[in-house]
C-alpha cells in the first residue's frame, strides 16, 4: 500500500496497472482484501485486475511438489503476474512488475536460507532488479513503511497468517529477530555484509563452472567427461550440476532451489553413482556424468530417491 500510494503520487494513473492475487487460502478474509484493493484503485482511477486462485489449488500443488504453502502461493502469484505483464506487452505497453519487498523481507529471507543451509547463490543479497521484477523500496524498513502510511493517512490490511508461527518466516520475525535485536544489536549489518560477499562468490563460482564444465546435449540428456568433472573443486562440480539441471529443464537456475544440495554434494563426492531428483536423474557411468529428463509419469509423483550402486 505504501509503494502503491507513492506511485499514484509520482506517476499519471494511465501508466499504472494494479494486480491483486487472491490465493484462495483465507476464505472471507482474502475476499475482503480483494475488495479493499478494488476500492483503492477505483478511488485513484487506476486500472485493476483481481486474479483469484480456486480454493484448494495452492494446497494441492504444495502436496504434489513436496513444498510449503508459501512457496506454492509464490509460484501461482509469479505466474499470474508474468502472464498479465505479457498481456499488457502484447498491447504495446512496456511493462515492469513492481513488488514491495522491504529491507526487513530481505533480512528475513537471508536468515531463512542461512538456517536451511543454502549455497552461495541462496545467501546472496536480494536483488533490486531481477528479470522483469523490480523492488523499488528494498532499502526501506518495514517501520519506515508503516510510518509513511500513517503520515499519509492510508489504511491497510494485515494477513492473519503473519502471526502463525508454524511458518519459518514468522518464527524468525517474531522470535529470532527480537532476540538478535536484544543480544546482537549489529546483526543486520553482519547479515547484509555476508549477503554482499556471497553475491560476489556466487557470481565467481557460476562463471568458473560454466568455463570449466562443458555440457554436451544428446536428445533429453546432458553429458560431460567424468575425468574432467571430478578434477574440478567440489563447489564447482556442484554448481555445474545445478547449471546443467536448469539448462535441461529450460528454467532459471534459481528455480532449482527445491533440489537438496546435500544430495548433489554426495553425488559430486563420488559416493553415489545414480541419483533420482524427481524430474531428472544424475548418473556416473562409462566415464560420463549425465543429467537426463525422466518420463513425465515418473517425475510427477514428486519423489526424490537415492539409488546407490
C-alpha positions in Angstrom: 0.0 0.0 0.0 2.9 2.4 0.7 4.5 1.7 -2.6 1.2 2.0 -4.5 0.4 5.2 -2.7 3.8 6.7 -3.7 3.4 5.5 -7.3 0.0 7.2 -7.5 1.5 10.5 -6.5 4.5 10.1 -8.7 3.1 8.9 -12.0 0.0 9.5 -14.2 -2.7 6.9 -13.5 -2.5 5.8 -17.1 1.0 4.4 -16.5 -0.1 2.2 -13.6 -1.8 -1.2 -13.5 -2.6 -2.9 -10.3 -2.8 -6.7 -10.0 -4.1 -8.3 -6.8 -3.8 -12.1 -6.3 -6.3 -13.9 -4.1 -4.6 -17.2 -3.3 -7.8 -18.8 -2.1 -6.3 -19.6 1.3 -8.1 -17.4 3.8 -11.8 -17.6 2.7 -13.7 -14.4 3.6 -10.6 -12.5 4.8 -9.0 -12.8 1.3 -12.2 -11.7 -0.3 -12.1 -8.6 1.9 -8.5 -7.9 0.8 -9.6 -8.0 -2.8 -12.5 -5.6 -2.2 -10.2 -3.3 -0.3 -7.7 -3.1 -3.3 -10.5 -2.7 -5.8 -11.9 0.3 -4.0 -8.5 1.9 -3.6 -7.8 1.6 -7.3 -11.3 3.0 -8.1 -10.6 6.0 -5.8 -7.3 6.7 -7.7 -8.6 5.8 -11.1 -6.0 3.1 -11.6 -6.8 0.0 -13.7 -7.0 -3.1 -11.6 -7.2 -6.8 -12.1 -8.2 -9.3 -9.4 -6.9 -12.8 -10.0 -8.5 -15.5 -7.9 -6.9 -18.9 -7.5 -9.5 -21.6 -6.8 -9.6 -22.7 -3.1 -7.5 -25.8 -2.5 -5.4 -25.4 -5.6 -2.4 -24.0 -3.8 -2.5 -26.6 -1.1 -2.8 -29.4 -3.7 0.1 -28.1 -5.6 2.2 -27.9 -2.4 1.4 -31.5 -1.6 2.2 -32.7 -5.1 5.5 -30.9 -5.3 6.5 -31.6 -1.7 6.9 -27.9 -1.0 5.5 -25.4 1.5 2.3 -23.4 1.2 4.2 -20.1 0.9 6.4 -21.4 -1.9 3.3 -22.8 -3.8 1.5 -19.5 -3.4 4.5 -17.7 -4.7 4.6 -19.9 -7.8 1.0 -19.1 -8.7 1.5 -15.4 -7.9 4.6 -15.0 -10.1 2.9 -17.0 -12.9 -0.1 -14.7 -12.8 1.9 -11.5 -12.7 4.1 -12.6 -15.7 1.0 -13.6 -17.7 -0.7 -10.3 -17.1 2.5 -8.5 -17.9 2.7 -10.4 -21.2 -0.9 -9.3 -22.0 0.0 -5.7 -21.4 3.1 -6.1 -23.6 1.0 -7.5 -26.4 -1.0 -4.2 -26.3 2.2 -2.3 -26.9 2.8 -1.2 -23.3 6.3 -1.6 -22.0 5.8 -3.3 -18.6 7.8 -3.9 -15.4 6.5 -5.7 -12.3 7.0 -3.8 -9.1 6.8 -5.6 -5.8 7.0 -4.0 -2.3 9.7 -6.1 -0.6 11.4 -4.2 2.2 14.8 -4.4 3.9 13.1 -6.5 6.6 11.9 -9.0 4.0 15.5 -9.3 2.6 16.9 -9.8 6.1 14.3 -12.5 7.0 15.0 -14.3 3.7 18.7 -14.3 4.4 18.1 -15.8 7.9 15.7 -18.4 6.5 18.2 -19.5 3.9 21.1 -19.5 6.4 19.2 -21.8 8.7 18.3 -24.1 5.8 21.9 -24.4 4.7 21.6 -22.6 1.4 24.5 -22.4 -1.0 26.3 -19.2 -2.1 23.6 -18.1 -4.5 20.9 -18.6 -1.9 22.9 -16.5 0.6 23.4 -13.6 -1.9 21.5 -10.4 -1.2 18.0 -10.0 -2.6 18.5 -8.0 -5.9 16.6 -4.8 -6.5 16.0 -5.9 -10.1 15.7 -9.5 -11.5 14.3 -10.0 -14.9 11.0 -8.2 -15.2 10.7 -7.8 -11.4 11.8 -4.6 -9.6 11.8 -4.0 -5.9 11.9 -0.2 -5.5 11.6 0.0 -1.7 14.1 -2.7 -0.8 16.3 -0.3 1.1 13.4 0.9 3.3 12.5 -0.8 6.6 9.0 -2.0 7.5 9.0 0.5 10.3 9.5 3.3 7.8 6.8 1.9 5.6 4.3 2.0 8.4 5.3 5.5 9.4 4.7 6.7 5.8 1.3 5.1 5.7 0.3 6.8 9.0 1.7 10.1 7.8 -0.4 9.9 4.6 -3.4 8.6 6.5 -3.6 5.5 4.3 -5.2 2.4 5.7 -4.0 -1.2 5.0 -4.9 -4.8 5.8 -2.9 -7.4 7.7 -2.7 -11.0 6.6 -3.8 -13.0 9.7 -1.3 -15.8 8.9 1.5 -13.4 9.6 1.2 -14.3 13.2 1.1 -18.1 12.7 4.5 -19.4 13.8 4.1 -22.7 12.0 5.7 -20.9 9.1 9.5 -20.4 9.4 9.4 -16.8 8.3 7.0 -15.9 11.2 9.2 -17.8 13.7 12.1 -15.7 12.5 10.2 -12.5 12.5 8.5 -12.9 16.0 11.1 -14.9 17.9 14.6 -14.9 16.4 14.8 -11.3 15.3 13.7 -9.8 18.6 16.3 -12.0 20.3 19.0 -10.8 17.9 18.0 -7.2 18.3 18.5 -7.6 22.0 21.6 -9.8 22.1 23.4 -8.7 19.0 22.4 -5.1 18.0 24.6 -5.1 14.9 23.4 -8.4 13.5 21.6 -6.7 10.5 24.9 -5.1 9.3 26.6 -8.5 9.6 23.9 -10.3 7.6 24.0 -7.6 4.9 27.8 -7.8 4.6 27.5 -11.6 4.3 24.9 -11.3 1.6 27.1 -8.9 -0.4 30.1 -11.1 -0.1 28.1 -14.2 -1.1 26.8 -12.4 -4.2 30.4 -11.9 -5.4 31.2 -15.5 -4.5 28.2 -16.8 -6.3 29.0 -14.8 -9.5 32.6 -16.1 -9.5 31.7 -19.8 -9.0 28.9 -19.5 -11.6 31.3 -18.3 -14.2 34.0 -20.8 -13.3 31.5 -23.7 -13.5 30.4 -22.5 -17.0 34.0 -22.3 -18.1 35.3 -25.5 -16.6 32.5 -28.0 -17.1 31.1 -28.2 -20.7 27.8 -30.0 -21.2 27.0 -31.7 -24.5 23.4 -32.3 -25.3 22.1 -35.6 -26.7 18.3 -35.8 -27.1 17.0 -35.4 -23.5 20.4 -35.9 -21.8 23.4 -33.7 -21.0 26.8 -35.3 -20.9 30.3 -34.3 -19.7 33.5 -36.2 -19.2 33.8 -37.6 -15.7 37.6 -37.2 -15.6 37.3 -33.5 -16.3 34.3 -33.2 -14.0 36.0 -34.8 -11.0 39.2 -32.8 -11.5 37.3 -29.7 -10.5 36.9 -28.4 -7.0 33.8 -29.7 -5.1 31.9 -26.4 -5.2 32.5 -26.1 -9.0 31.2 -29.6 -9.5 28.0 -28.8 -7.5 27.4 -25.5 -9.4 27.9 -27.2 -12.7 25.3 -29.8 -11.9 22.8 -27.1 -10.9 23.5 -25.3 -14.1 23.0 -28.4 -16.1 19.7 -29.3 -14.5 18.5 -25.7 -15.1 19.6 -25.9 -18.7 18.0 -29.3 -19.4 14.7 -28.3 -17.7 14.7 -24.9 -19.6 14.3 -22.9 -16.4 16.4 -20.4 -14.5 19.0 -21.8 -12.1 17.3 -20.2 -9.0 14.2 -22.4 -9.7 16.3 -25.5 -8.8 16.2 -24.4 -5.1 14.0 -27.3 -4.0 16.7 -29.8 -5.1 18.6 -30.7 -2.0 22.2 -29.5 -2.1 23.2 -32.3 0.3 22.1 -34.9 -2.3 24.1 -33.1 -5.0 27.1 -33.0 -2.7 27.1 -36.7 -2.2 26.9 -37.3 -5.9 29.8 -34.9 -6.6 31.9 -36.6 -4.0 31.6 -39.8 -6.0 29.9 -41.8 -3.2 26.7 -42.1 -5.3 26.6 -43.5 -8.9 22.9 -42.6 -9.6 20.6 -40.1 -8.0 16.9 -39.5 -8.8 15.7 -35.9 -8.2 12.1 -36.1 -9.3 12.2 -34.7 -12.8 15.8 -35.5 -13.5 18.3 -38.3 -13.0 22.1 -37.9 -12.4 24.3 -40.8 -13.4 28.1 -41.6 -13.4 28.6 -44.4 -15.9 31.2 -45.4 -18.5 33.4 -42.3 -18.0 30.5 -39.9 -18.3 28.4 -37.7 -16.0 24.9 -37.5 -17.3 21.8 -35.4 -16.5 18.7 -36.9 -18.1 15.0 -36.0 -18.1 12.7 -38.7 -16.8 9.3 -39.7 -18.2 6.5 -37.4 -17.2 4.5 -40.0 -15.4 7.5 -40.8 -13.2 8.6 -37.4 -12.1 5.1 -36.1 -11.5 5.0 -38.4 -8.4 7.2 -35.8 -6.7 9.6 -38.3 -5.2 13.3 -37.9 -4.5 15.3 -41.1 -4.0 18.9 -42.1 -3.8 20.0 -45.1 -5.7 23.4 -46.4 -4.6 25.4 -48.8 -6.7 
